[in-house]
Amino acid sequence: MRIKRIIPQTAIDSIPMPDVPDLALMDPLIEKYKTRKGNLIPLLQGTQEIYGYIPHEAFLKLNRETGLKLNEMYGVATFYAQFRLSPAGKHIIKMCHGTACHVQGVTAITDELSDLLNVKDGETTEDRIFTLETVACLGCCSLAPVMMIGEETYGKLTPKEASKIVKEIRRNEKLMENAKS
């Protein structure tokens, strides 16, 4: 004899659900590019513009509604550095690892920030405030070693100075968050 388990609705309602994006936001984008030749990259770019990254569910919707193959979409999205498959932090820290910065010790700075934020290259902090990325060159060789946070460029850095900058941004974010509540 089978016993049917009854779970109260309150228990079901208390189960945390992962953030599922509102896929209806993609409808105008899909309508615009659905029948166009060479629509793959514009669809991925538009999707990322909507969500800040390309959620897995968005790939499935694009597959269903445009017929684009999942393996082709993932192939393009993982090949080009412009695409993200996970949410980025509010502040993206770009660490220059070009020749001038490398020679001037940027690896030690990157390691310091990686330890401070508890993330590896390309990862986002749990609080989604920071994403740490290494880049080939920021074009500021005379300021080596260099990092950019958003549109702000910081040069002639030491690990201690870079850490201080990031701590200050985090402190300001916490203050703004506390002011809102």
C-alpha positions as CSV (number, residue, x, y, z in Angstrom):
1,M,0.0,0.0,0.0
2,R,1.3,3.4,-0.9
3,I,1.2,6.3,1.5
4,K,0.7,9.7,0.1
5,R,2.7,12.4,1.8
6,I,1.0,15.7,2.2
7,I,3.3,18.7,2.5
8,P,1.6,21.8,3.7
9,Q,1.6,24.8,1.3
10,T,3.5,26.9,3.9
11,A,6.4,24.5,3.8
12,I,6.5,24.6,0.0
13,D,6.3,28.4,0.0
14,S,9.3,28.6,2.4
15,I,11.6,26.7,0.0
16,P,14.0,29.2,-1.5
17,M,13.6,29.4,-5.3
18,P,16.6,30.3,-7.5
19,D,16.3,33.6,-9.2
20,V,14.5,32.9,-12.5
21,P,14.7,35.8,-14.9
22,D,11.6,37.3,-16.5
23,L,12.0,35.7,-19.9
24,A,9.2,37.8,-21.4
25,L,11.8,40.7,-21.5
26,M,13.4,38.9,-24.4
27,D,10.3,38.8,-26.6
28,P,10.9,42.1,-28.4
29,L,14.5,41.1,-29.1
30,I,13.5,37.7,-30.4
31,E,10.8,39.3,-32.6
32,K,13.3,41.7,-34.0
33,Y,16.0,39.1,-34.9
34,K,14.0,35.8,-35.2
35,T,14.1,35.6,-39.0
36,R,17.3,37.6,-39.7
37,K,20.3,35.8,-41.1
38,G,23.3,36.0,-38.7
39,N,21.1,36.6,-35.7
40,L,23.1,34.6,-33.2
41,I,25.5,37.2,-31.9
42,P,22.9,40.1,-31.8
43,L,20.5,37.8,-29.9
44,L,23.2,36.9,-27.4
45,Q,24.3,40.6,-27.1
46,G,20.7,41.7,-26.6
47,T,20.0,39.1,-24.0
48,Q,23.1,40.0,-22.0
49,E,22.1,43.7,-22.3
50,I,18.8,42.8,-20.7
51,Y,20.1,40.7,-17.8
52,G,23.7,41.7,-17.4
53,Y,24.7,38.1,-18.4
54,I,23.1,35.2,-20.4
55,P,21.1,33.0,-18.1
56,H,20.7,29.3,-18.9
57,E,16.9,29.8,-19.2
58,A,17.5,32.4,-21.9
59,F,19.5,29.9,-24.0
60,L,16.6,27.5,-23.8
61,K,14.1,30.2,-24.8
62,L,16.3,31.2,-27.8
63,N,16.5,27.6,-28.8
64,R,12.7,27.1,-28.6
65,E,11.8,30.3,-30.3
66,T,14.5,30.8,-33.0
67,G,15.7,27.2,-33.6
68,L,19.3,28.2,-32.8
69,K,21.2,25.1,-31.5
70,L,22.2,25.1,-27.9
71,N,25.7,23.9,-28.6
72,E,26.2,26.7,-31.2
73,M,25.0,29.3,-28.8
74,Y,27.2,28.1,-26.0
75,G,30.1,27.8,-28.3
76,V,29.9,31.4,-29.3
77,A,29.1,32.6,-25.8
78,T,32.1,30.8,-24.3
79,F,34.5,31.8,-27.2
80,Y,34.0,35.6,-27.0
81,A,35.1,37.4,-23.9
82,Q,32.2,39.9,-24.1
83,F,29.7,37.3,-23.0
84,R,29.0,36.3,-19.4
85,L,27.2,33.1,-18.3
86,S,26.9,34.2,-14.7
87,P,25.9,37.5,-13.0
88,A,28.7,40.0,-12.6
89,G,29.3,42.1,-9.6
90,K,28.2,45.8,-9.3
91,H,31.9,46.7,-9.6
92,I,34.1,44.9,-12.1
93,I,37.8,45.0,-11.2
94,K,39.9,44.6,-14.3
95,M,43.5,43.7,-13.5
96,C,45.9,44.4,-16.3
97,H,48.3,41.5,-17.0
98,G,50.1,43.0,-20.0
99,T,53.9,43.0,-20.2
100,A,54.5,46.3,-18.4
101,C,52.1,45.4,-15.5
102,H,53.4,41.9,-15.3
103,V,57.0,43.2,-14.9
104,Q,55.8,45.7,-12.3
105,G,54.3,43.0,-10.1
106,V,50.6,42.9,-10.9
107,T,50.4,39.2,-10.1
108,A,51.0,40.0,-6.4
109,I,48.2,42.6,-6.5
110,T,45.8,40.2,-8.2
111,D,46.6,37.6,-5.6
112,E,46.0,40.1,-2.8
113,L,42.6,41.0,-4.1
114,S,41.7,37.4,-4.8
115,D,42.4,36.6,-1.2
116,L,40.7,39.7,0.1
117,L,37.5,39.1,-1.9
118,N,37.7,35.3,-1.7
119,V,37.3,34.8,-5.4
120,K,39.4,33.6,-8.3
121,D,39.8,35.2,-11.7
122,G,36.4,35.7,-13.4
123,E,34.4,35.0,-10.2
124,T,32.0,37.3,-8.4
125,T,31.8,37.8,-4.7
126,E,28.9,36.3,-2.8
127,D,27.4,39.7,-2.1
128,R,27.7,40.5,-5.9
129,I,29.5,43.7,-5.2
130,F,32.8,42.7,-7.1
131,T,33.8,40.6,-10.0
132,L,37.6,40.1,-10.4
133,E,38.9,39.7,-14.0
134,T,42.4,39.6,-15.5
135,V,42.7,41.3,-18.9
136,A,45.5,41.3,-21.5
137,C,46.1,45.1,-21.5
138,L,44.3,48.2,-20.4
139,G,46.5,50.5,-22.5
140,C,48.0,52.4,-19.5
141,C,51.5,51.0,-19.6
142,S,53.1,54.1,-18.2
143,L,51.0,53.7,-15.0
144,A,51.9,50.0,-14.5
145,P,50.7,48.1,-12.6
146,V,47.1,49.1,-13.3
147,M,43.6,48.1,-12.5
148,M,40.3,49.6,-13.5
149,I,37.1,49.5,-11.5
150,G,34.2,50.6,-13.6
151,E,35.5,53.6,-15.5
152,E,38.1,54.6,-12.9
153,T,41.7,53.7,-13.6
154,Y,44.2,53.2,-10.7
155,G,47.9,53.1,-11.5
156,K,51.3,52.7,-9.9
157,L,49.6,50.2,-7.5
158,T,51.0,48.1,-4.7
159,P,49.0,45.2,-3.2
160,K,48.3,47.3,-0.1
161,E,47.0,50.3,-2.1
162,A,44.8,48.1,-4.3
163,S,43.4,46.4,-1.2
164,K,42.7,49.8,0.4
165,I,40.7,51.0,-2.7
166,V,38.6,47.9,-2.8
167,K,37.9,48.0,0.9
168,E,36.8,51.7,0.6
169,I,34.4,50.8,-2.2
170,R,32.9,47.9,-0.2
171,R,32.6,50.2,2.8
172,N,30.7,52.8,0.7
173,E,28.4,50.1,-0.7
174,K,27.6,48.9,2.8
175,L,26.9,52.5,3.9
176,M,24.5,53.1,0.9
177,E,22.8,49.8,1.6
178,N,22.3,50.7,5.3
179,A,21.0,54.1,4.3
180,K,18.3,52.5,2.2
181,S,17.0,50.3,5.0
